[in-house]
Amino acid sequence: MKIEYKTPNPLIRGVHKTEDAYTFTMEVSYDDLSKDCGVVLYKKGTSEECIRIPFDKGVTCGRILSVSCEIDNGYDYDYNFYIDDKIITDEYAKAINGREKWGEKSTFTSAPLDVYGKDKKDFEYLLKKPRIKLNDNVIYKLHVRGFTKSTTSKVKNRGTYSGIVQKIPYLKELGINMVELMPAYDFFENAEDRDETLSPISIGTDIINYWGYCNAFYYAPKASFAGKSGVDAINEFKNMVNELHKEGIEVCMEFMFLNKSAEYILKCLRYWVMTYGIDAIHLTGIADDTLDIICEDALLGDTKVFAMNMKNNCNGYEQPLLRRFASYNDGFLKGARHFLKGDEDQVSSMCYNVRNNPNGMANINYLSGTGQLTLFDTVSYDRKHNEANGENNNDGAANDFSWNCGVEGPTKKRKVLELRKKQIKNAVAMLLLSQGVPVIFSGDECANTQNGNNNPYCQDNDISYIKWTRNSFEKEIFEYTKKLISFRKCHAITHMESEMKNMDYLSKGYPDMSFHGSKAWYLDSGYFNRHFSFMLCGEYADEVEDIFVAFNMHWEEQSFDVPSPRSGMVWKKYLDTNINTIDTFIIDDVVERSIKVTPRTVVILVAVKDDSKKLTKKRKSK
């Protein structure tokens, strides 16, 4: 094998191909600088060594070793780095060999020297981003494997990127316009491949890190999430993004970097955005200083960035030209769950959660996610049931702010099931009628259960998989969620681009948003109060219809005075979650000056033009 050396560029990381050479670059520790370091080439698809290329044939800059050389027929080789007798797979590798089968313990890994994925021009919509305003997003968070791995999914390649593509019609029907992928880079799901496990309690080497919040090859799409491995995983991921974009659905990737420098993280995020066309990034466990660097990076200037510790650098009046940052925390979850189950002293905090939509950045709202009970389990269990994890139920959050509606776990009692159904509807209404950006955790739209497990990080089975065969209860929740998403989309006043001021600053006759209690225009946030309402004036979003939402989480009926509608308008009941059938949505019920709301119920009124007055005038003219 003939090797001709060239002058390398140590600024490049990993391996980079130019017209006349391949450049290899590796970062090492100070201790390793004095050791024999280099590149080892293998016959493609094997561990058979062909040649070793020492870094001392190139340059050393600080702790960066770099070498460049001509290699004939580079596609015929895989590569690794070496430090003395230790073999290291490149942390910048764009694809990984040896990790094609999920859960299979790796004995040897390498990276292809040439990554021949299809050209971007073969994916027409890959970089044609939908560019949906952040306040208009309805996000659906899923696990690539768990979304379609169940045999009930009826897709060709279950648990893969192509499985998601086959479920695009389902996502469209639901009303989703952004999909968030839990870690889909090539993470180390086997405990022996990882430096640490999520749990402090060791339960053996066969544990699977199903979620993927662990060490990884962060540049490479997870090979075992593809129908085919290696470079085909690259094409399959690109095709998934392409097809989602084609249908007007954005793609968000969740990243959790462990023990990586800010430089590495920034380069990695740039690569995913520029190569795979992802629209948004959710950074879990990111350091404040690194987050600042990412938010200020020009190459990511049109990419949405979400993080728990996101800071709002705008004052209360400024609004950026492109609103793309969001705080992704569990504040809404805790407040909504407390209010949902009827805890004391929750009215003020829930009013804040409904309105919370800061200028400068958005707020991400969700009702469940990783590390919490599903929405169905939130109304079905008082406490966690993590026994299946093998840690004597010691893992996971101790308090989920849940209530089982009278029976712990599965039941056939009709009254309990009806109450659970209503509570799920109430919770979905809280989520979709609040100003923040809603996230639906995969399966919540159809009452998916994890059997009370709030920490199924190691459950690669039906506990975590989405079930696609559904009973009447689950179908009703899906139809309800779908209709309420449609209602949100049809009424921009429910998800404004800037924060509501609770003032009539445009002289419309009503504030943009106003809060009420039993008496109109008077909010009672007393310690024992469990009900309130709010009104949205549609004219602030250039809409004709106004909206009035009443929340009663008390176990007793409550009466609400309704603000007088604008001239020529009349209030009509649109939704009543006490109607425990598919007909929760009502169109014709006219409401006069007050309304009685049954226990643990949400009611929506919509102010529409009063057609009855027109009819009366016509009759008089005759």
N, C-alpha and C positions, 0 to 999 in steps of 0.2 A: 504494500500500500504506500503510495507516494504522498509525502507531506511537504508542502512548501510554505514557509512561515512568512507572515506579513506583519505590518505595524498595527497593533491592536488599539482599540479605544476603550479605556477602562471605565468610561462613563456608562457604557452599556452593561446591563445586568443579564446573567444567565447566558443564553446563546443567541447570537444574532447573525443572520445570513445577509451578506451583501452579494453583489454580482460576482466578485472574485474570491470571496473567502468567508469562513465562519469565524466569528469572534466569541470566545468563551471568557466569562468573567465570574469570579467567585470571591465573596467576602470571607475572610478567616479571622481568627483571634490572633492576638500578638504572639501567643505561645506557638501557634501553627505556622507562623511566618518562616521559622527555621526548619520546618519539616519538608519532606518530599511531597509536593502538591501538584495536581494536574488533572487531565481529562482522560477518561478511559472510554474507548469506542467498542461497541459490541455489534456482532452480526444481528441484523434487525430481527426482533421478536425472540431473541435468545439471550442467555447470559454468557455466551462465548466471546471472550475478549479478542479483539483484533489488533489493537495498538493502544499504547499510552502516550499522551502528549503532555510533557511537563510544562508547568507554568514558567519555569526559568528560561524558556525559549521566548517569553514575552516580556511584559513589564510589571513592576510592582509599584503601586501608588498608595501609600498609607497601608491599610489592611486589605486593599483590593489587588487581586492577582488577575492578570489578563493575558491571553494569548490569542493570536489570530493566524489562521493557516488555510491553505487551499485543500479541499477534500473532494475527490472525484466521487460522484454518485452518492451524495450525502443522504439521500432518501433510504439507502440500504443499511443505515446504521442507527443504533440507539446510543445514548451516552449517559455517563455519570461522572461525578468528580471523585477524586481520591485524596486522602491525606495519609501518607504512609500506607498502612494496610487497611485503613478504614474507607469504605465506599459510601458516598453520600449522593443522594438524588437531589438534583438542582431544585432549590426552593422557588426558583423563577420558571420552572418547567411549565409549558403551555398545555401539555397532555402527559398522562402518566401510564406507563405499562406495568402490568402486574396487579392492578387493583380493579379488574373488570367485573369480578363477582362480589356482590354484596355479602359482607360478613365473613369472607374467606380471609384467613390469616396470611398476610403477605410474607413470602419467603425471599422475594427479589423484586425490586422495582427499578425502573429506568425511565428515561424520557426519549421520545423520538427526536432525532437530530433535525429532521425537516418535518414541520407540521403542515401538511398539505390539506388544509380545510378548503372548502369551496370558497371562491372569491365572493366578496360582498355583493358584487353585481348579480350573483346568482340568487340573492335574497333581496328582492326588490324593496321590501318594507323594513329591513333590518335597521337602517339608519333614518327611515322616514318616521319620525316619532309622532305619536298622536298629539303631544303637547297640550294636555288637558290641564286647565287651571287647578291648582292644588285644592282650592275650596270646593271644586266640583268632583273630586275623586271619591269613589266608593271602593275601598280596598278589601281584597280577599286574601287572607294569609293562609298558605298551605305548605305542607311537606310533600316534596316531589314524589317520594315513594308511597307515602301513606294515602295520598289523594286518590290513586287509582289501583293500589296493590290488591285490594279485596277482589275476590272472584266475582262479586256482584257488580263491579264497575263495567264489565262487558267490553273492555277495550282490548286491542290487539296485543300491545306490549304494556302489561300492567306495571305500575310503579316507575314509569319513565317520563322523560320530557315529551315524547310523542303521545303518551297517555294524556297529558295536559292538553295537547293540541286537539285530541279527540273529544275533550270535554269543553271546548270553547263554546259550542252552542248552549251548553248548560250555564256557563258563566254569563253569556250574553242575555239569556232569558232572565237570570236573576237580577241583572242590571249592573254587573261589576265592570269597572273601567280601569282598574289596576290590580294586578296579581302580585302579591309579595311572596317570594320564595324563601322559606327557611334555608339555612346553609345548603347550597347546591354546588359549592366547590368541593374538591376531593378531600374531604375530612377523613380522619382515622377512626372508623367506627368500632374497631376492636380495641379492647383495653390494653392488650400487649403492644399495640402500635402507638399508644398515647403516652405522654409524659405524666398525665394525671387523669383521674376519673372525676366526673361531676360530683359524686357523692363521697363524703369522708369515710364511709364504711365500705371496706373491701368485701365483695361478695363473689370473688372468683374471677378467673381469666376469661370466661365465656360471655361476660357481660357485653352487650352491644350498646354503643352510644348512638341511639336512633336519631336524636335531634341534630347532632353535628356541632355542638358548641364545644369544640376542642381543637387541637392542633390539626394542621391540614396543609396540602399543597394548594395555596390560595389562588393561584393563577389558572388552575385547570378545572373545567367542569367535571363534576363527579362522574367517573366512568361507569360505575354500577347503576347510575340513574339513566343510562342510555340503553337502547335496544341492542346497539353494537358498541364496541369499546374503542379506546384510543382516539385517533383522529375523528372517527365517526361520532364520538361524543360531542366534539366541537361542532360538527355539522348539525347534529340533532338539536343541540342547544340553540344554535343560530336559527334553525328552522322554527323552533318553538317561539322565540322572540319575534321572528318575522311574521308568523301566522297570528300571534296575539296583536301585534301592531296593525296588521291588515284589517283586523276586526275592531280597531279603535280601543284596544286594551293595552295599558302601559305595564311595564315590568319593573318591579323593585326587587333588589337582592339584599338579603340580610347577611352582614358580615360580623364575625366576632374574632378579631385578631388576637392571638396570644403570643407574647414575647417577640413582637415585631417592632422595628423602628418606624418612626413617622415617615421616613423616606420610603421604606418598603411599602407601607400602607398606601401612601399617596400614589406611587407608581402602579400598584395593583388595581386600585380603583379606576385610575385613568385607563388602564388596559381593558377592564371590563366594559367601561362606557364606550371606548373607541372601537373595540373589537366586536362586542356583542350587542351594542346599542341599547343597554339597559337605561331606563328612564329615571330611576330613583335608587338611593342607597339608604339602608337602615343599618346604622352602626351600633352594635351592642357592646357595652363595656369599653367604650373608647375614652381615652384620656382627654382632658379639656384642651391641652395645648395642641394635641394632634387634631382634634376636631376643628380648632380655629384655623389650622393650616389648610385642612380640607375645604372648609367653607370659603376660604379666600382664594382658592386655586382657580385660575382663569380657565383652564381646560375643562373644569367641572362647572363652569359658570351657568349652564342651563340644566344641570342635573339636580333633582330634588334630593335633599339630604335630611334624614330623620335621625334623632338621637335622644336618649333620655335626658341628657345634660345639655341640650341645645339652649344657647343663650339668645335672648332677644336684644340685639344691639340697636334697635330703633327706639326712639322715644314714643310716647303715647299717641303722637299725631302723625308721625312719618309712615309712609307706605312705600315699600320698594317697588320698582318697576316690574320686577319678576319675583313673585312670592314663592320661594322654593324651600325654605327651611321649616322644620316642624319639631316640636317637643313630643317625644314618644315615651310617655310614662303611664303609670297605673293609677293616677289620681282620679280619673273619671271612673275606672272600674271600681275602686273602693267606695267612692261616693255613691255611685248608682246602686251598688249591691246593698249598702247600708240602707238607702232610701227604699229600695225595692222590698226589703223584708220588714219594713216598718219600724226601724230603730228611731229612738228619740233624737231630737236636735239635729235633724238632717236637712231641713228646708233651705236654710241659707246656703249651705255647701252645694246642694243640688241646683239651686238657682245659679250659682257661680259656674257649675259644670255645664249647664245648658247654654250659658252665654259665652263661656270662655273661648275666645278666638282672637288672640292678641294681634294688634297691628305689627307688621314686620315679620311675624312667623305664625304658623298655624299650630293648632294643638291636635294631636292624634288621640282619638277616643276609641276604646275597645272594652268589651264586656268579659272576654276570656282570652286565653292564649297559653303559651307554654308556661308551665309552672303554676297554673290555676285550673280549677274545675271548669269543664265545659259549661256553656249556658244551661243546658238541660240538667246537668249534675248540680249546678248552683241552686236549682229549685227542687232537687231530689235528695240531697244529702246535707246533713248538719255538720259532718266532719269528713276528713279525708279517709280513703280506703286504699292505701298503697301497699297492701300486703304482697301483691304480685311482684313487687320490686325486690323482694328478698331481704329487706332491711327492717323487718318487724314494725313497719309503719312509722319508722322514725324519720324518714326523709320527707321532703316537701314542706310547703308552708303549713304552719300550725292552724291558721285561721283563714278561711276563704270567704268570710262574711256571707255565708250561705244559709238557707233555710229549706228544710225538706218538705214543707207544706203538710206536715202531720205524720208522715211515714218515712222511715229511713230506707232509701233505695227503691228497688222495683216494687210495684203494687198493682193490684187490679181494682182498687177502690175508685169508683167513678168520681166521687167528689174531689178526692185528692188529685186525680189526673186532670180534671177540669181546672182546678186551681193552678196546677203546675203550668198548664197550657196558657192560662191567662197571665201568669207571672212572666212567662217567656215573652208573650206579646207586649206586656208592659215594658219589659227591659229593652226589647228591640225598638219600641217607640221612643224611649229615653235616648237611645243611641242615635237613631236616624233623625230625630227632631231637634237635636242639639247642634250648635253652630260649628263645632269641631269636625275634623275629618274622620269619618267612621271606618273602623276595621272590623270585618266579620271574620272570625276565626273559623277555618274550614270545618264544616259540619254543623255549626251553630244554626245555620239557616234551615236545618231539617232535624233539629233536636237530637244531634249525635251524642252518644254517651261514652265515657271512658270508665264506666262502672265505679265512679267516685274516686278515681285515681287522679290526683292533682299534680303528679310528677312522673309521667310515663316516659321518662327519658331513655329507658332501656327496653321498652315494650315494642318490639318489632313483630306485631301480631294484631289481631282484631281489636284489641284495646285501643290502638292508635289509628287503625285503618278506618277510612270513611266507608260507611255502609250505604249502598246505592239502591237496595230494595227497601221500600218504605211503607209503613202502615198509614192509616188515615190521619192519626195524630201528627206524624212527621210531615205528611203531605200538606196538611193545613198550615203548619208553621212555615213551610217553604212558600206557599202561596201568599201568606200574610207578609212575610219578609219582602218578597218580590214586589208586592203592591206598595208597600211603604217606601221602598227604595224609589219606585217610580214616582210616588207622591213627592219625595224629597227633590228629585230631579226636575219635576214640573214646577216647583216653587223655589225660585232662587232665594227668596227671603229666609228660607230655612238654613242656608249655608252661604252667608255673605263673605265677600273677600276681605272685609275689614270688620273690626270689632263694633258691635252694637253700642250705641251711646246712651240708650234709655232716655232719649230726649227727642222732642219734635223739632229738630234743628233745621228741617226743610219746610216748616210750616204746613204740614200735611193734615193737621188736625189731630194727629195721634203720634206718640213717640214711635221710633222705629221698633223698639221692643219694650214691653211693659209687663210688670209682674203684679199678680193679684192673688187674693185669698178668697175667703167666703164672701167678702165684700169686694166689689170691683174697685180697682185702684188702691187697694189697701192690702199689702202683703203681711200676713201674720207668720212670723218665723219663730214663734214661741217654742220652748223646749219640747212640749208634748204634741205640737202640731205635726201632722203628717200629710198635709195636702197644700197645694198651691196651683196657680195657673199662670200662663203667660200669653200675651197677644203679640203678633207680628203684623206690622202695617205693610201691606204689599207694595204700596206706592214707593217705598224706599228701594225697591228692586224693580221699579217700573212695571209692576203687576197690578191687576185689578183686584184680585182676591186678598182678603185679610185672613189670618189664621189665629184661632184661639185653642190652646191646649190645656186641659185640666188633668192634673195628676192627683189621684186619691189613693195613697198607700195605707190608709187607715182601715181597720177591720169593721168600721161603721160607715154608713152612707153619709156623704157630705154634700151640702148645697153650695153652688157657686153662682154669684151674680155675674152676668155677662155684660161687658161694656157695650154701649149702644153702637150698632153698626153705622157706618157712614151713610149719608143720605142716598136713598135709592137702593140700599143693600139690605140683605137679610141673612141672619145666621142659619146655616144648615148643618146638621150633624153629619160628619163624614165617617167617623170611626168610633166604635165603642168596644173595648176589649172584653166587656162583660158578655158580649154575644159570642158564646163559645162554639161557633160553627165557622164554616168557610165564608159566611156572609157578615163577618165583622165590619166590613165597610158598608156604609149606608150613604145614600145620596139625597133622599127626599125629606128627612125629618127636620122640620123648621123649629128653631129654638127662639123663644121670646126673650124675656128679661133675666131668667135664671135657669139653671139646669141642676138636676140631682144626679150625682155620680155615685154609683154603687161601690161597695168596699173593694179595695185593691183593683182599681180600674183606671184606665186612661181613656179620655174622650177628646176627639178633635172636632172642632167646629170650623167651617169655612164660610166667610162672608161673600155671598154672590149677589148678582143683580136680582132685584125683586120683580120677578116676572108677573106676579099676581096683580100688581098695580097696573101694569100694561094691559092685562086682561080686563080689569075693571073699567079702564078708560075706553076700551074698545066696545064693551057692552053698553056703556052710557052713550057713546056716539051713535050706536044703532037705535 
